Amino acid sequence: MSGTFVGMPAFPEAARGAVRNATLRGNLRHATHTIRAKRARAVAELSDWAALREAGRRIKDHALRHLDRYLEQLEESVTAAGGTVHWAADADEANRIVARLVRETGESEAVKVKSMATQETGLNEALAAEGIRVYETDLAELIVQLGKDRPSHILVPAIHRNRGEIRDIFRSEMGAWGRPAPEGLTDTPAELAEAARLHLREKFLRAKVGISGANFMVAETGTLVVVESEGNGRMCLTLPETLISVVGIEKIVPTWRDLEVFLQTLPRSSTAERMNPYTSMWTGTTDDDGPRAFHLVLLDNGRTDALADQVGRQALRCIRCSACLNVCPVYERAGGHAYGSVYPGPIGAILSPQLRGTASEIDASLPYASSLCGACYEVCPVAIDIPEVLVHLRERVVEGGPAVREGNKVVLKPAKGHAAERAAVRATRWALTHPAALRSGQRLASRTRRLHPRTLPGPGSAWTGTRDLPAVPAEPFRDWWQRTHGGTGRRGAAK
C-alpha cells in the first residue's frame, strides 16, 4: 500500500476503469446517496444552520489571516502544558521527526488513529522502512491496510468495498497482522465489527506509542481535538505512554469558544449525527492519566504556498467533513482512487494541486475533474466556493502553473500541453479586435455551413464527440441588420 500515489495517470485515464466497474459504482452510489440523505435531514433540524456556516467561515478565515500569530501562541500553550512542538516544512521532515521519536522510545510498533495528514505524508510506509510497524485502528482504515489498498473517501476510506469483500480480506489477511479472523466469519456487520474489535484489542493493550492527527487545535489553550465514531481513537490517545500528533497548520482555531461552532456543524455534515459519539480533547500531559510524553508535529507541506493564493486559500478552511464528496456526480461515478491523492472528490481537486503543485499529470488534471454544478459549495459547512477555486486553478494550469522561486526571482513555469487552447484564445482575441476580419469570417462560415462537421474533430473530440456543434445561421447578424434596417444609423446599428 502506498499513500503517495506516485506515477498516477491523469484523472480521465484513472477514472476510465472505475466508471466501467459496475460493482464499484454500485457501492459508491448506495453509500453516497444514503449519507447525503441522512445529512440533509440532520442539517434541516437546525434553524440557524446558515448562521453557523457563516460563523465557521469567518473563524477559519480569521485564523488563516493571522496564522503566524496563532501558531506561535499554540506552541507556547502546548509547551506550557508539558508537550513538545516540532515544525515540519514538508512530508519527509515530518516522517523523519516521527521515526526519531518512536525510535527514542525503544519501541518498534505503534497504534494509529485515522489521520489524513499522516496519509498525506506517507508515514506508514516511511516508518516501515525504519523497521517500525504501524497498526491502523479505525475500522475502515484497518480494512484498507489489510487489503493493501488505498483510501477512497475522507470519512469512509473503504467506501469502495462491500461486506463480502471485507469478509474475504479479514479471513485472508488478519492473521498476518495479529489475531486472525474467527472461524466461519460471515459478512454480517455485527460479526465483522466483532472480528475487528478482537483483533485490535490486543494491540491497544500492548502498544506503548500512539500516533494521531487532530480535527482542531486551540491556540488559546494548546488543546487538540479528535472527533470519531468508534472509540478506537480514544484508546489510542489514552493508553500509550507516548502520543505523537501530526497536524496540518491550518487546523488551528483561535479560542476554546470557537469549537462550539464546529462541534455542531462537523457531526451533522459528516456522519449526519446531532452530536459526535466520541469527542476526545487533550492538553499536554498530566501525571495521573494519559500519555507521559506528548509531541505535536506541525505540518506545512505546501500549506503556506496555498495560503499565499488569495482565491485558492479558502481550501484551507476545510474541516474534512466529506459532504462535498457525497453530492458530487463525478466522485460518485469515478470513485476516490482516480484522484491520485488521499484527498479525493471536490475538495481534493482543489487542495491537492495547491499542496503538490500542478507539474505532474494527475495534479494538472484534477481542476478539470468537475462538472462545476456547484453542489459541493451548497453543502460545505465552511462555505468553500469549490467551483470558483476550480476555475482559478484551471487558469493556473493553462497559464503555466504556480509561481516558483528561482534565486531572487519568482517565475511562472511554462505549462505542459494546452497549446491548442492557448492558440485558439489568441486567435479569438485577434478576431474580436479586428472587425473587418470578423465580418469576413462570419460571412465565410455562413456560406460554407453545409460543409461543416457535426462534431469538432481533433483534440476537442473527447468533449464534443457526443455533442453537436451549434448550427451556423444562413446569414450573419450584421448582414441581417444591414438588410432589414438599411444602415439607417440607428443606435446599435452595425457599421
MINU-423444 format. One record per residue (C-alpha): x, y, z. Coordinates in Angstrom, 1 decimal, always signed. Layout:
% residues N
+--------+--------+--------+
|     c1 |     c2 |     c3 |
+--------+--------+--------+
|      X |      Y |      Z |
...
+--------+--------+--------+
This chain:
% residues 495
+--------+--------+--------+
|     c1 |     c2 |     c3 |
+--------+--------+--------+
|   +0.0 |   +0.0 |   +0.0 |
|   +1.3 |   +3.4 |   -0.8 |
|   -0.1 |   +6.7 |   +0.4 |
|   +1.9 |   +8.8 |   -2.1 |
|   +0.1 |   +7.8 |   -5.4 |
|   +3.4 |   +8.2 |   -7.3 |
|   +3.1 |   +7.8 |  -11.0 |
|   -0.7 |   +8.1 |  -11.2 |
|   -2.0 |   +8.9 |  -14.7 |
|   -4.2 |  +11.9 |  -15.4 |
|   -7.7 |  +11.9 |  -13.9 |
|   -9.6 |  +10.9 |  -17.1 |
|   -7.4 |   +7.9 |  -17.6 |
|   -7.5 |   +6.9 |  -14.0 |
|  -11.3 |   +7.3 |  -13.9 |
|  -12.0 |   +5.2 |  -17.0 |
|  -11.6 |   +1.9 |  -15.3 |
|  -13.6 |   +2.9 |  -12.3 |
|  -16.5 |   +4.1 |  -14.4 |
|  -16.7 |   +0.6 |  -16.1 |
|  -16.6 |   -1.2 |  -12.8 |
|  -20.3 |   -2.0 |  -12.0 |
|  -19.6 |   -3.2 |   -8.5 |
|  -17.6 |   -0.2 |   -7.6 |
|  -20.3 |   +2.2 |   -8.9 |
|  -23.0 |   +0.3 |   -7.1 |
|  -21.1 |   +0.5 |   -3.8 |
|  -20.4 |   +4.2 |   -4.2 |
|  -24.0 |   +5.1 |   -5.3 |
|  -25.6 |   +3.2 |   -2.4 |
|  -23.2 |   +4.7 |   +0.2 |
|  -23.1 |   +8.3 |   -1.0 |
|  -26.9 |   +8.5 |   -1.5 |
|  -27.5 |   +7.1 |   +2.0 |
|  -25.1 |   +9.5 |   +3.7 |
|  -26.3 |  +12.6 |   +1.8 |
|  -30.0 |  +11.8 |   +2.6 |
|  -29.2 |  +11.4 |   +6.3 |
|  -27.1 |  +14.6 |   +6.3 |
|  -29.9 |  +16.6 |   +4.7 |
|  -32.3 |  +15.6 |   +7.5 |
|  -29.8 |  +16.4 |  +10.2 |
|  -29.0 |  +19.8 |   +8.8 |
|  -32.7 |  +20.6 |   +8.3 |
|  -33.2 |  +20.3 |  +12.1 |
|  -31.2 |  +23.5 |  +12.8 |
|  -32.9 |  +26.7 |  +12.0 |
|  -29.6 |  +28.6 |  +12.3 |
|  -27.6 |  +26.4 |  +10.0 |
|  -26.8 |  +29.3 |   +7.6 |
|  -25.6 |  +31.4 |  +10.6 |
|  -23.4 |  +28.5 |  +11.8 |
|  -22.0 |  +28.1 |   +8.4 |
|  -21.1 |  +31.8 |   +8.1 |
|  -19.6 |  +31.8 |  +11.6 |
|  -17.4 |  +28.8 |  +10.7 |
|  -16.2 |  +30.6 |   +7.5 |
|  -15.3 |  +33.7 |   +9.5 |
|  -13.5 |  +31.9 |  +12.2 |
|  -11.4 |  +29.9 |   +9.8 |
|  -10.6 |  +33.0 |   +7.6 |
|   -9.6 |  +35.0 |  +10.7 |
|   -7.3 |  +32.2 |  +11.8 |
|   -5.7 |  +31.9 |   +8.4 |
|   -5.1 |  +35.6 |   +8.1 |
|   -3.3 |  +35.6 |  +11.4 |
|   -1.9 |  +32.1 |  +11.2 |
|   +1.7 |  +33.1 |  +12.2 |
|   +0.5 |  +34.6 |  +15.5 |
|   -1.9 |  +31.8 |  +16.4 |
|   +0.7 |  +29.1 |  +15.7 |
|   +3.2 |  +30.8 |  +18.0 |
|   +0.5 |  +31.1 |  +20.6 |
|   -0.3 |  +27.4 |  +20.2 |
|   +3.4 |  +26.4 |  +20.6 |
|   +3.5 |  +28.4 |  +23.8 |
|   +0.3 |  +26.8 |  +25.2 |
|   +1.3 |  +23.3 |  +24.3 |
|   +4.8 |  +23.7 |  +25.8 |
|   +3.4 |  +25.2 |  +29.0 |
|   +1.1 |  +22.2 |  +29.3 |
|   +4.0 |  +19.8 |  +29.1 |
|   +4.1 |  +18.9 |  +25.4 |
|   +6.8 |  +19.4 |  +22.8 |
|   +6.2 |  +21.1 |  +19.5 |
|   +8.1 |  +20.2 |  +16.3 |
|   +7.9 |  +22.0 |  +13.0 |
|   +7.9 |  +20.1 |   +9.7 |
|   +8.3 |  +22.0 |   +6.4 |
|   +7.4 |  +19.0 |   +4.3 |
|   +6.3 |  +15.4 |   +4.4 |
|   +9.9 |  +14.0 |   +4.5 |
|  +10.8 |  +16.1 |   +7.5 |
|   +7.6 |  +15.2 |   +9.4 |
|   +8.2 |  +11.5 |   +8.8 |
|  +11.8 |  +11.8 |  +10.0 |
|  +10.7 |  +13.5 |  +13.2 |
|   +8.1 |  +10.8 |  +13.9 |
|  +10.5 |   +8.0 |  +13.2 |
|  +13.1 |   +9.5 |  +15.5 |
|  +10.6 |  +10.0 |  +18.3 |
|   +9.4 |   +6.4 |  +18.0 |
|  +13.0 |   +5.1 |  +18.0 |
|  +13.8 |   +7.1 |  +21.1 |
|  +11.1 |   +5.1 |  +23.0 |
|  +12.8 |   +1.9 |  +22.1 |
|   +9.6 |   +0.6 |  +20.5 |
|   +9.1 |   -0.9 |  +17.1 |
|   +5.4 |   -0.6 |  +16.7 |
|   +2.6 |   +1.9 |  +17.2 |
|   -1.2 |   +2.2 |  +17.0 |
|   -2.6 |   +5.0 |  +14.9 |
|   -5.9 |   +7.0 |  +14.9 |
|   -7.3 |   +7.7 |  +11.5 |
|   -5.3 |  +10.7 |  +10.2 |
|   -5.4 |  +12.4 |   +6.8 |
|   -2.2 |  +14.3 |   +7.5 |
|   -0.2 |  +11.1 |   +8.1 |
|   -1.7 |   +9.5 |   +4.9 |
|   -0.6 |  +12.7 |   +3.1 |
|   +3.0 |  +12.3 |   +4.2 |
|   +3.1 |   +8.5 |   +3.6 |
|   +4.0 |   +8.0 |   +7.3 |
|   +3.2 |   +4.3 |   +7.5 |
|   +5.5 |   +3.5 |   +4.6 |
|   +8.2 |   +5.7 |   +6.0 |
|   +8.1 |   +4.0 |   +9.4 |
|   +8.0 |   +0.6 |   +7.8 |
|  +11.3 |   +1.4 |   +6.1 |
|  +12.7 |   +2.2 |   +9.5 |
|  +11.5 |   -1.2 |  +10.9 |
|   +8.5 |   +0.3 |  +12.7 |
|   +5.1 |   -1.3 |  +12.2 |
|   +2.1 |   +0.9 |  +12.4 |
|   -1.4 |   -0.5 |  +13.0 |
|   -4.4 |   +1.3 |  +11.8 |
|   -7.3 |   +1.2 |  +14.3 |
|  -10.1 |   +2.9 |  +12.5 |
|  -12.3 |   +0.1 |  +11.1 |
|  -12.3 |   +1.5 |   +7.6 |
|   -8.6 |   +2.2 |   +7.7 |
|   -8.0 |   -1.3 |   +9.0 |
|   -9.8 |   -2.7 |   +6.0 |
|   -7.7 |   -0.6 |   +3.7 |
|   -4.5 |   -1.6 |   +5.4 |
|   -5.2 |   -5.3 |   +5.5 |
|   -6.3 |   -5.2 |   +1.9 |
|   -3.1 |   -3.5 |   +0.7 |
|   -5.4 |   -0.8 |   -0.6 |
|   -5.7 |   +3.0 |   -0.7 |
|   -8.4 |   +5.1 |   +1.0 |
|  -11.0 |   +6.4 |   -1.4 |
|  -13.1 |   +8.6 |   +0.8 |
|  -12.3 |  +11.2 |   +3.5 |
|  -14.9 |   +9.9 |   +6.0 |
|  -15.3 |   +6.3 |   +4.9 |
|  -11.9 |   +5.2 |   +3.5 |
|  -13.2 |   +1.8 |   +2.5 |
|  -16.4 |   +3.0 |   +0.9 |
|  -15.5 |   +1.2 |   -2.3 |
|  -15.7 |   -2.2 |   -0.6 |
|  -18.8 |   -4.2 |   +0.1 |
|  -19.4 |   -6.5 |   +3.1 |
|  -18.4 |   -9.6 |   +1.1 |
|  -15.1 |   -8.1 |   +0.1 |
|  -14.4 |   -7.0 |   +3.7 |
|  -15.1 |  -10.6 |   +5.0 |
|  -12.7 |  -12.0 |   +2.5 |
|  -10.0 |   -9.5 |   +3.4 |
|  -10.4 |  -10.3 |   +7.1 |
|  -10.3 |  -14.0 |   +6.5 |
|   -7.1 |  -13.9 |   +4.4 |
|   -5.1 |  -11.1 |   +5.9 |
|   -5.9 |  -10.6 |   +9.6 |
|   -3.7 |  -13.5 |  +10.8 |
|   -0.6 |  -11.9 |   +9.2 |
|   -1.1 |   -8.7 |  +11.3 |
|   -2.1 |  -10.3 |  +14.6 |
|   -5.2 |  -12.1 |  +15.8 |
|   -6.8 |  -14.0 |  +12.9 |
|  -10.4 |  -13.7 |  +12.0 |
|  -12.8 |  -16.1 |  +13.8 |
|  -13.6 |  -19.4 |  +12.0 |
|  -16.8 |  -19.2 |   +9.9 |
|  -16.8 |  -15.4 |   +9.8 |
|  -19.8 |  -14.1 |   +7.7 |
|  -20.4 |  -10.7 |   +6.1 |
|  -22.9 |   -9.5 |   +8.7 |
|  -21.9 |   -6.1 |  +10.1 |
|  -22.0 |   -7.3 |  +13.7 |
|  -19.6 |  -10.2 |  +13.1 |
|  -17.2 |   -8.0 |  +11.0 |
|  -17.1 |   -5.4 |  +13.8 |
|  -16.5 |   -8.0 |  +16.4 |
|  -13.7 |   -9.6 |  +14.4 |
|  -12.1 |   -6.1 |  +14.2 |
|  -12.6 |   -5.4 |  +17.9 |
|  -10.9 |   -8.7 |  +19.0 |
|   -8.1 |   -8.1 |  +16.5 |
|   -7.4 |   -4.6 |  +17.7 |
|   -7.9 |   -5.0 |  +21.5 |
|   -4.6 |   -6.8 |  +22.0 |
|   -2.8 |   -4.1 |  +20.1 |
|   -4.4 |   -1.3 |  +22.2 |
|   -3.3 |   -3.1 |  +25.4 |
|   +0.2 |   -3.7 |  +24.2 |
|   +1.1 |   -0.5 |  +22.4 |
|   +3.5 |   +2.0 |  +24.1 |
|   +3.3 |   +4.6 |  +21.2 |
|   +0.2 |   +6.2 |  +19.7 |
|   +0.1 |   +8.3 |  +16.6 |
|   -2.8 |  +10.6 |  +15.7 |
|   -3.8 |  +13.7 |  +13.8 |
|   -6.3 |  +16.2 |  +15.0 |
|   -9.5 |  +17.8 |  +13.8 |
|   -8.8 |  +21.1 |  +15.6 |
|   -6.0 |  +22.7 |  +17.6 |
|   -7.0 |  +25.5 |  +20.0 |
|   -4.3 |  +28.2 |  +20.2 |
|   -5.7 |  +29.7 |  +23.4 |
|   -5.2 |  +26.6 |  +25.5 |
|   -3.0 |  +24.3 |  +23.5 |
|   -5.8 |  +21.7 |  +23.3 |
|   -6.1 |  +19.2 |  +20.5 |
|   -9.4 |  +17.7 |  +19.5 |
|  -10.2 |  +14.4 |  +17.7 |
|  -13.8 |  +13.5 |  +16.8 |
|  -14.7 |   +9.9 |  +15.8 |
|  -17.5 |   +7.4 |  +15.9 |
|  -16.0 |   +4.2 |  +17.1 |
|  -14.0 |   +4.8 |  +20.3 |
|  -10.8 |   +3.4 |  +18.8 |
|   -9.3 |   +6.9 |  +18.7 |
|   -9.8 |   +7.3 |  +22.4 |
|   -8.0 |   +4.0 |  +23.1 |
|   -5.0 |   +5.3 |  +21.0 |
|   -5.0 |   +8.7 |  +22.7 |
|   -5.1 |   +7.5 |  +26.3 |
|   -3.5 |   +4.1 |  +26.7 |
|   +0.0 |   +4.5 |  +25.1 |
|   +2.9 |   +6.1 |  +27.1 |
|   +3.9 |   +8.3 |  +24.2 |
|   +1.5 |  +10.2 |  +21.9 |
|   +2.7 |  +11.8 |  +18.7 |
|   +0.2 |  +14.0 |  +16.8 |
|   +0.9 |  +15.1 |  +13.2 |
|   -1.4 |  +18.0 |  +12.3 |
|   -1.6 |  +20.4 |   +9.4 |
|   -1.0 |  +24.0 |  +10.4 |
|   -4.4 |  +25.1 |   +9.0 |
|   -6.3 |  +23.0 |  +11.7 |
|   -5.9 |  +25.8 |  +14.2 |
|   -8.8 |  +27.8 |  +15.8 |
|   -8.1 |  +30.8 |  +18.0 |
|  -10.2 |  +30.2 |  +21.1 |
|  -11.9 |  +27.4 |  +23.0 |
|  -15.3 |  +29.1 |  +22.3 |
|  -14.7 |  +28.7 |  +18.6 |
|  -15.1 |  +24.9 |  +19.0 |
|  -18.8 |  +25.4 |  +19.7 |
|  -19.5 |  +26.2 |  +16.1 |
|  -17.6 |  +23.3 |  +14.6 |
|  -18.8 |  +20.7 |  +17.1 |
|  -22.3 |  +21.4 |  +15.8 |
|  -21.5 |  +21.6 |  +12.0 |
|  -18.9 |  +18.8 |  +11.6 |
|  -21.0 |  +15.9 |  +13.0 |
|  -24.1 |  +16.8 |  +11.0 |
|  -22.2 |  +17.4 |   +7.8 |
|  -20.1 |  +14.2 |   +8.1 |
|  -21.9 |  +11.4 |   +9.8 |
|  -25.3 |  +13.1 |  +10.0 |
|  -25.3 |  +12.9 |  +13.8 |
|  -26.5 |  +15.7 |  +16.1 |
|  -23.5 |  +15.1 |  +18.4 |
|  -20.3 |  +13.2 |  +17.7 |
|  -20.2 |   +9.9 |  +19.7 |
|  -16.6 |  +10.3 |  +20.8 |
|  -15.0 |  +13.8 |  +21.1 |
|  -11.6 |  +13.5 |  +22.7 |
|   -9.6 |  +16.5 |  +23.9 |
|   -6.2 |  +16.7 |  +25.5 |
|   -3.9 |  +19.5 |  +26.6 |
|   -0.3 |  +18.5 |  +27.1 |
|   +0.4 |  +15.8 |  +29.7 |
|   -0.7 |  +15.1 |  +33.3 |
|   +0.9 |  +13.0 |  +36.0 |
|   -2.1 |  +10.9 |  +36.8 |
|   -3.7 |  +10.0 |  +33.4 |
|   -2.9 |   +9.5 |  +29.8 |
|   +0.4 |   +9.5 |  +27.9 |
|   +3.5 |  +10.6 |  +29.8 |
|   +5.0 |  +12.3 |  +26.8 |
|   +3.2 |  +14.3 |  +24.1 |
|   +4.7 |  +15.5 |  +20.8 |
|   +2.9 |  +17.8 |  +18.3 |
|   +4.4 |  +17.9 |  +14.8 |
|   +3.1 |  +20.9 |  +12.9 |
|   +3.0 |  +20.1 |   +9.2 |
|   +3.3 |  +22.7 |   +6.4 |
|   +3.8 |  +20.6 |   +3.2 |
|   +2.6 |  +23.2 |   +0.8 |
|   +0.0 |  +24.9 |   +3.0 |
|   +2.0 |  +28.2 |   +3.2 |
|   +2.1 |  +28.3 |   -0.6 |
|   -1.7 |  +27.7 |   -0.7 |
|   -2.2 |  +30.5 |   +1.9 |
|   -0.4 |  +32.9 |   -0.5 |
|   -3.1 |  +32.4 |   -3.1 |
|   -6.0 |  +34.8 |   -2.4 |
|   -8.5 |  +32.7 |   -4.2 |
|   -7.2 |  +29.2 |   -3.5 |
|   -6.5 |  +29.7 |   +0.2 |
|  -10.2 |  +29.1 |   +1.1 |
|   -9.5 |  +25.4 |   +0.6 |
|   -7.6 |  +25.6 |   +3.9 |
|  -10.9 |  +26.2 |   +5.7 |
|  -11.8 |  +22.5 |   +5.1 |
|  -12.8 |  +20.6 |   +8.2 |
|  -12.8 |  +17.2 |   +6.4 |
|  -16.5 |  +16.5 |   +6.7 |
|  -16.6 |  +14.9 |   +3.2 |
|  -20.1 |  +16.3 |   +2.5 |
|  -18.8 |  +17.6 |   -0.9 |
|  -17.8 |  +14.0 |   -2.0 |
|  -21.3 |  +12.7 |   -1.2 |
|  -23.1 |  +15.1 |   -3.5 |
|  -20.5 |  +15.1 |   -6.4 |
|  -21.7 |  +13.4 |   -9.5 |
|  -18.1 |  +12.9 |  -10.7 |
|  -16.9 |  +11.3 |   -7.5 |
|  -20.0 |   +9.0 |   -7.4 |
|  -19.0 |   +7.6 |  -10.8 |
|  -15.2 |   +7.7 |  -10.7 |
|  -14.5 |   +6.8 |   -7.0 |
|  -11.7 |   +8.2 |   -4.9 |
|   -8.7 |   +6.4 |   -6.3 |
|   -8.9 |   +8.2 |   -9.6 |
|   -8.0 |  +11.5 |   -7.9 |
|   -4.5 |  +10.2 |   -7.1 |
|   -4.5 |  +11.7 |   -3.6 |
|   -5.6 |  +10.9 |   -0.1 |
|   -7.9 |  +13.9 |   -0.6 |
|  -10.4 |  +12.7 |   -3.2 |
|  -13.5 |  +14.4 |   -4.6 |
|  -14.2 |  +18.1 |   -5.0 |
|  -12.0 |  +19.2 |   -2.0 |
|   -9.2 |  +17.0 |   -3.3 |
|   -9.5 |  +18.5 |   -6.8 |
|   -8.6 |  +22.0 |   -5.3 |
|   -6.4 |  +21.0 |   -2.3 |
|   -4.0 |  +18.5 |   -3.9 |
|   -2.9 |  +20.8 |   -6.8 |
|   -2.2 |  +23.5 |   -4.3 |
|   -0.3 |  +21.4 |   -1.8 |
|   +1.7 |  +19.5 |   -4.5 |
|   +1.8 |  +21.9 |   -7.4 |
|   +0.5 |  +21.3 |  -10.9 |
|   +3.7 |  +19.9 |  -12.5 |
|   +2.5 |  +16.3 |  -12.6 |
|   +0.0 |  +14.9 |  -15.0 |
|   -2.5 |  +13.9 |  -12.3 |
|   -2.3 |  +17.3 |  -10.4 |
|   -2.7 |  +19.3 |  -13.7 |
|   -5.9 |  +17.3 |  -14.5 |
|   -7.6 |  +17.5 |  -11.1 |
|   -9.1 |  +21.0 |  -11.6 |
|  -10.9 |  +19.6 |  -14.6 |
|  -12.4 |  +16.7 |  -12.6 |
|  -15.7 |  +18.5 |  -12.1 |
|  -18.9 |  +19.5 |  -13.8 |
|  -19.0 |  +22.8 |  -11.9 |
|  -22.5 |  +22.1 |  -10.9 |
|  -22.0 |  +23.8 |   -7.5 |
|  -23.5 |  +21.1 |   -5.3 |
|  -20.2 |  +20.9 |   -3.3 |
|  -20.4 |  +24.6 |   -2.4 |
|  -24.0 |  +24.3 |   -1.3 |
|  -23.3 |  +21.6 |   +1.3 |
|  -19.9 |  +22.9 |   +2.5 |
|  -20.2 |  +23.8 |   +6.3 |
|  -17.5 |  +26.5 |   +6.0 |
|  -18.7 |  +27.9 |   +2.6 |
|  -15.7 |  +27.0 |   +0.4 |
|  -16.5 |  +28.1 |   -3.1 |
|  -15.0 |  +25.0 |   -4.7 |
|  -16.2 |  +25.9 |   -8.3 |
|  -14.6 |  +29.3 |   -8.0 |
|  -11.3 |  +27.7 |   -7.0 |
|  -11.5 |  +25.0 |   -9.7 |
|  -11.9 |  +27.7 |  -12.4 |
|   -9.0 |  +29.6 |  -10.8 |
|   -6.8 |  +26.5 |  -10.9 |
|   -7.7 |  +25.7 |  -14.5 |
|   -6.4 |  +29.2 |  -15.4 |
|   -3.2 |  +28.5 |  -13.5 |
|   -2.7 |  +25.2 |  -15.4 |
|   -3.3 |  +26.9 |  -18.7 |
|   -1.1 |  +29.9 |  -18.0 |
|   +1.7 |  +27.8 |  -16.7 |
|   +1.2 |  +26.5 |  -13.2 |
|   +2.2 |  +28.1 |   -9.9 |
|   +4.8 |  +30.7 |   -9.4 |
|   +8.2 |  +29.2 |   -8.5 |
|  +11.1 |  +31.0 |   -6.8 |
|  +14.4 |  +30.7 |   -8.7 |
|  +17.1 |  +32.6 |   -6.9 |
|  +15.9 |  +36.0 |   -6.1 |
|  +13.2 |  +35.9 |   -8.8 |
|   +9.7 |  +34.5 |   -8.9 |
|   +9.0 |  +33.0 |  -12.3 |
|   +6.0 |  +31.2 |  -13.9 |
|   +6.9 |  +27.8 |  -15.1 |
|   +5.8 |  +27.0 |  -18.7 |
|   +2.7 |  +24.9 |  -18.9 |
|   +2.8 |  +21.4 |  -20.4 |
|   +0.1 |  +20.9 |  -23.0 |
|   -2.9 |  +23.2 |  -23.6 |
|   -1.0 |  +24.7 |  -26.6 |
|   -4.1 |  +24.4 |  -28.9 |
|   -6.3 |  +26.1 |  -26.3 |
|   -3.9 |  +29.0 |  -25.9 |
|   -3.6 |  +29.3 |  -29.7 |
|   -7.5 |  +29.3 |  -30.0 |
|   -7.8 |  +32.0 |  -27.4 |
|   -5.1 |  +34.2 |  -29.1 |
|   -6.9 |  +33.8 |  -32.4 |
|  -10.2 |  +34.7 |  -30.9 |
|   -8.8 |  +37.8 |  -29.3 |
|   -7.2 |  +38.9 |  -32.6 |
|  -10.5 |  +38.4 |  -34.5 |
|  -12.6 |  +40.3 |  -31.9 |
|  -10.2 |  +43.3 |  -32.2 |
|  -10.3 |  +43.4 |  -36.0 |
|  -14.0 |  +44.0 |  -37.0 |
|  -13.4 |  +43.6 |  -40.8 |
|  -11.7 |  +40.2 |  -40.4 |
|  -14.5 |  +39.1 |  -38.0 |
|  -17.2 |  +40.2 |  -40.6 |
|  -15.4 |  +38.3 |  -43.4 |
|  -15.1 |  +35.2 |  -41.2 |
|  -18.8 |  +35.2 |  -40.3 |
|  -19.8 |  +35.5 |  -43.9 |
|  -17.4 |  +32.7 |  -45.0 |
|  -18.8 |  +30.5 |  -42.2 |
|  -22.4 |  +31.1 |  -43.3 |
|  -21.7 |  +30.4 |  -47.0 |
|  -19.9 |  +27.1 |  -46.2 |
|  -22.1 |  +25.9 |  -43.4 |
|  -23.3 |  +22.8 |  -45.4 |
|  -19.7 |  +21.6 |  -45.3 |
|  -19.2 |  +22.0 |  -41.6 |
|  -18.8 |  +18.8 |  -39.5 |
|  -21.4 |  +18.0 |  -36.8 |
|  -18.8 |  +17.5 |  -34.2 |
|  -15.4 |  +19.1 |  -33.6 |
|  -12.6 |  +16.9 |  -35.0 |
|   -9.1 |  +16.6 |  -33.5 |
|   -8.1 |  +17.2 |  -29.8 |
|  -11.5 |  +18.5 |  -28.9 |
|  -13.3 |  +15.3 |  -29.8 |
|  -13.1 |  +13.9 |  -26.3 |
|  -15.5 |  +16.7 |  -25.2 |
|  -17.6 |  +17.2 |  -28.4 |
|  -17.8 |  +13.6 |  -29.5 |
|  -21.3 |  +13.3 |  -28.0 |
|  -22.2 |  +17.0 |  -28.5 |
|  -23.2 |  +18.6 |  -31.8 |
|  -21.6 |  +21.9 |  -32.8 |
|  -24.0 |  +24.8 |  -32.9 |
|  -25.5 |  +25.4 |  -36.3 |
|  -24.2 |  +28.4 |  -38.2 |
|  -27.0 |  +30.7 |  -39.4 |
|  -27.6 |  +31.2 |  -43.1 |
|  -27.0 |  +34.9 |  -42.7 |
|  -24.7 |  +36.7 |  -40.2 |
|  -26.4 |  +39.1 |  -37.7 |
|  -24.5 |  +42.1 |  -39.2 |
|  -25.7 |  +41.4 |  -42.7 |
|  -29.3 |  +40.8 |  -41.4 |
|  -29.3 |  +44.1 |  -39.6 |
|  -27.9 |  +45.9 |  -42.7 |
|  -30.6 |  +44.3 |  -44.9 |
|  -33.6 |  +44.9 |  -42.6 |
|  -32.6 |  +48.3 |  -41.3 |
|  -30.9 |  +49.6 |  -44.3 |
|  -27.9 |  +51.1 |  -42.5 |
|  -30.1 |  +53.9 |  -41.1 |
|  -27.6 |  +54.7 |  -38.4 |
|  -30.0 |  +53.8 |  -35.5 |
|  -28.4 |  +53.4 |  -32.2 |
|  -26.8 |  +49.9 |  -32.0 |
|  -26.8 |  +49.5 |  -35.8 |
|  -23.8 |  +47.6 |  -37.2 |
|  -21.3 |  +49.7 |  -39.0 |
+--------+--------+--------+
